[in-house]
Every structure is written in C-alpha cells, then in structure tokens.
Amino acid sequence: MGKKFRKFIKVSAIILGVAFFIMRMIAKKQKAATYYEDEPLEQNDMQGKSVVFVEDEDDEVNADGKQGHLESTGNTNHYPTFYEKFIKRGFDVVLSFFGMVCLAPVYAVTALCIKKDDPGPAIFCQKRVGEDKRYFKLFKFRSMRLDTPKNVPTHMLDNPDQYILKSGKIIRKLSIDELPQLWNIFIGNMSIIGPRPALWNQDFLTAERDKYGANDIKPGLTGLAQIKGRDELEIPEKAKLDGLYANAIKASSISGLQMDTKILLGSVYAVLRSQGVVEGGTGQMAKEFEKAKML
C-alpha cells in the first residue's frame, strides 16, 4: 500500500509539474495581450500619473454615477517593494495555480450551468484599472444575460434582477463569478489580495484611491473593503480601506504578510456568509437607511 501511494504521489507531482510549466508558458504569451499592448487605443492615458476627479456637467455620467473626468497632477513614484515583487508574487503564483487545479470541477459545472441558462460564452472579459492605472482584461464567469448593458456596474442598472441568470444568483452569492480571475493572478495582472479592480470608466473611484496611494499596487481577487462591507460601502469609504491596505503592503514585509493573512481568512468567512453582497450595489446600506427615514 505504501509503495502504491508513493508511486501515486510521484506521478501526481510529475503531472502537476508539467501542467505548471505549460501554463506558465501560455501565461507569458498572453500577458501582453491582456494589457492591450497590441491595441494602443485601448490603453490608459493616465497610466503612471497622479490624478484628481474634476466634476463637469458637460461630461457623460460615468460608471460611478458622476459627471466629470480625470486630470493629471503629476507622475507617480511608487516602486514595488521586495514583499510585493517576490514574497507576495510567489504566493500569488502558487495559490492561483493550485486553486485552478482544485477548482477545475467547479469551473466545468459552472460553465455548463451558464450555457444551459443562456447560450453564449461562459467567460467574458472587462477592461479594468490595474497597477499604476494600467488597463487590463479581467476575466469573469458570466452571471447575466448577453443583452445586459456593457460597462455598467450592477448598481447602476434599472432592476438588475431582470438580467441575472437563474444560475447567476448562486454564482454571484458564492462569488463563483470571480474564479476565472485566478488566471489573471497567475498571469500577473492581479494579486490574491488587493483593492478590487475598478472599471475603466469609474473615474471617481480611481481618483479617490489615488488620494491614499491605492492605485500603486496590483488589484486583487479580494481585499480589505470586501471583508468590511463590500457592496454596502460608499466609494470614499472603500478608497480609504484600499489605501490602508496599500500602505501596510508598502511599509514592510511583516505588516504586509500580517494584513494579507488577515484579509484571506476574513474573505473566506465573508464568502461563506455571503456577507455584504447586495444587488443594487455600492452604498446600498446607506441608501436603504435614507429610504427608511422618508417613510
């Protein structure tokens, strides 16, 4: 029995090693495309710059529900720390790889459920704001119909429930829609822990994060705001929490590791309780409170 077990471990290790090598080669080839390097017009003019949000009634309403645009105030000057470049990145590569391997059955079942509810691709990509405001393609499981308005956050849709698939309700409640982002992490667009990546047209959120240096680091699959309220938080509150995390990461390897461990454990607890998930989105707790006061 012991001999068979050792053989099983050896064969498994070889298979995993080969799979890791192949996936790393694929990731390196895809990385440039995920950063729009072959699509200059899709890149961010504000990449590498400090920004502020300027309200302007002549501008269209953006994804934050505000009229205005970003203006540059200079260049950013953050250089990734040893913890960010090596320790954190090492954990990201290892955890994302084993996460994809272990969750392969979940990926397959989710894709089949989506296809059954609404024919079309099970995974889609969105343009998001990454490290240093660099745009990248974020991957998600589709939890809404194909005819859902594009580049509009859920909380800005009229009656968002009408667009959510039957399987989508479970997918969103359990945060399964975010699992394809393990590939983003493996490639290097994201980290396991970090501020949730903003949509490319969430200018107000981007500017608020810039106040606290939260755009200096890679966005994450989960973050401090996700365990402190998620959809129930207003944008300025989210930005402050993202900045608190970013500063801890930049301070030292010890404070960074402590913060990452705290958030990882807190995220597991939040997902199991579906904590802070509110269809209707950002600041929903405050909106419901204001509505109650008017009754």
N, C-alpha and C positions, 0 to 999 in steps of 0.2 A: 504493500500500500504506500509506504514511504517513497519507494522508488518511482511509482507511477505519479505521485504528487510532485516530486522533484522534476520529473520529465514535463509534467503539465506546466509548472512554473517556468521552466526553461523555454518551452515552445511559446508560451504566452509572452514572455519577455522579448523574444525574437520578433514575434508578430507586432507587438507594440512599438518596438524599436524601428522596424521597417515602416510602419504606419506613420510614426512621428517624423521620420526623415522625409517621406514623400509629402506629408502635409506641410512641412517647413519649406520645401522647395516650391510647392504650389502657392503658399502664402507670400513668399518673396516675389514671385512673378506677378501676383495680383496686387501687391501693396501700392504700386504706382497708380494703377487704375482706380483704386479705392480713394486716392487723394486727388482725383481728377487731373493728374499730370498730363494726360492726353487730351484734356478738354479745358484749355486756358480760360474760356469764357465762363466756366462754372466755378472758377477759383475765387477766393475772397479777397477783395481789395484791401480789407482791414487786417489781413494776416500780419502778425508781428507788430501791430500798432496798439497803443493805448487809445481807448475810445470813451466817448460820452454820448448819451442819448439826447438829441435835440428835438423837442416837440415842434411839430409843424402841421398845421391844419390842411396844408396843400398836399401832404403825403397820404397815401392809402393807409387804411387800418392794417397794421401788421399782425403777426400771429400772437402777439401779447394783448391785442385789443387796443393798441395805442397808435396814434398818428405821429409820425416822426421818423428820424433816421439817425444813423451813427456818424459822428465826426471824429477824426483823429486828433489827438492831443500830443502825439509823440510816438516814440518807439518803445517796445517792451524790452526788458533787460534780464529776464529770468533764464538761468541756465540750469538744466536738470541736475539735481544733487546725486551723490553716489547711491543713496537709497532709491531714488526714482529710476536711475539708469540700470542698476544691477540687481539689487535685492528685490525691489518691487516688480521689476520686469521679469525676473526669474520666476517668482511666484506666479505671475500672470500666465506665462507660457506653460508652466507645468499644470496649474489648476485648470486652465482653459482646455488643454489637450485631454486630460483625464475626464473633465466634465463632458466634453463632446463624446468621448468613448462610452462613458457610463450612461449618458442620456440618449444614446442612439435610438433605443426603442421608443422613447418619448417623442423624439423628432419624427419618427416614422408614423406613429399613431396620430400625432397632431396634424401632420401633412395630409393624411388620409381623411381625417375629420373635416378639415377645411375644404378639401376637394369635394367632399360629399355635400357640404352645405352650399358651396358657391364655386362652380368650376372656374379654374384660373390658377395662377401661380400661388403656391402656399407661402412663399417667402417674397418679400418686396424690400426695396431699399429706399431710404430717405437721405436727403442732404442735411447733414448736421454739422454743428460747430465743434471742432476738436481742439487739441492742444494748440495754444497760441493763436486761436481763432482760425485755424486751418480747416477748410471744409473736407469732409469725408463721407463715404457712403455707409450708412448704418443699416444693418440687416435685421429684419423682424419677421416673425410669423404673422401672416395676415389674419386679423380678428374681425375685420369689417368687410362689407361688400366692395366689389370692384368699382362701383359707381359712387363711392364715398368721395367728397371733395378732397382734392390733394393739398398738401402743405398747410392744412388747417388743424390745429390741436383739437382734441376731442371736446374740450370745454368750450370751444367757440362754435361748435356745430349746433344747429337747431334740432332739439330732440335727438341726441346721439344714439339712443337705444334703437332707433329705426334702422341704423346702418350696421349694428353689431350682429354678427352671425350667431346661430344657436351655440355652436362650439366656442365662439368668440367670448362669450360671457365667462366660461370656465377658464379659457386661455388667459384672459385678462385678469381674472380674480386671482389666479395662481401665478401670475407673471410669466407664464409659459411663452408669451409672445416675445419676450426679451431674450430667450435662449440662443437664437442664432447669433447674438452679439458675442458669444464665446469665440466665434470665428474672427470678429473684429478685434477681440482681445489677443487672439493668437497671432493675427497679422501685425498688430502693434498700433491700431487706430485708437484703442481704448485700454482701460485697465479694469481689473475686477472691481476695485473701489475707486470712486471719484465722483465729481459732480455729474449728474445726468446730462448727456449732450443735448444742447438746445437745438431747435430747428433753425435753419439758416436765416429765417425771417423773424426770429424772436429777438429783435434788436434791443428792446428794453431789458430783457433778462441778461443779454450779453453785456450791456453797459453796466448793469447793477453788479454783475460778477466781477467786472473789471475794477470796481471800487475796492475790492478785497483781494485781488490777485488770483481769483479762482479760475480764470481762463489760462493761467500759466501752465497748468498741469493737464494730464490726459483726463478726459471724461471717463466715467465708469458705469459698470452694469448696475451698481447700487452705490449709495452714498449716504452722508450724514443726514441730508434732508429726507431721504427715503425712510429712515428709522425714526425721524422726528415729526412726521406728519404727512409726507408725500403730497398727494393732490390737495390736501386740506390747507396747505401753506400758501400765503401770498408770495409773489415774486421777490420783494425785498427781504423777506424772512428766509426764503430759500437761498438767496445770494449770500446772506450773512453766514449761514451754516456752511455753504460751499467754501466760503473764504476761511472760515475757522478750520475746516479740514485741510485746505491748501496750505495754510500757514504751519500746521502741525507736520505736514509732509516735508515742507521746506526746512523746518527747524533742525531736525536731527533724525538719524535712523531709528533711535529708540522711540521718540514721540510718534514717528510715522508708523512704526510697527504696532505700537500700542493702539493708535487710532484705527488702523486697518483691521486689527483683530476685533476691536470693539464693534465696528460697523458690520463686519462679516457676520458675527454672532447675532447682532441686532437685526440684521436683514433676514436671516433665517426665521427668527421669531416673528418678524413683521409679515413675511410672506405666509407663514402657516396660519396667521390670524387674519390675513387679507387686510391688514391694518393700513388705513389712510388711502384706500382705493375708492375714489368717488367719481362715478360717471358724471361729468359736468365740470370736473377738474379743479384747476388752480384756485385756491382761496374759497373753496366751496363751503367750508365750515363758517367762515365769516359771512358769506352770502346768506346762508341759512339762518344765521343769527339775526342779520338785518331784516330778513323777511319776517321772522318771528316777532320782531319788535313792532312791525307795522300792523300786525293782526290785532 
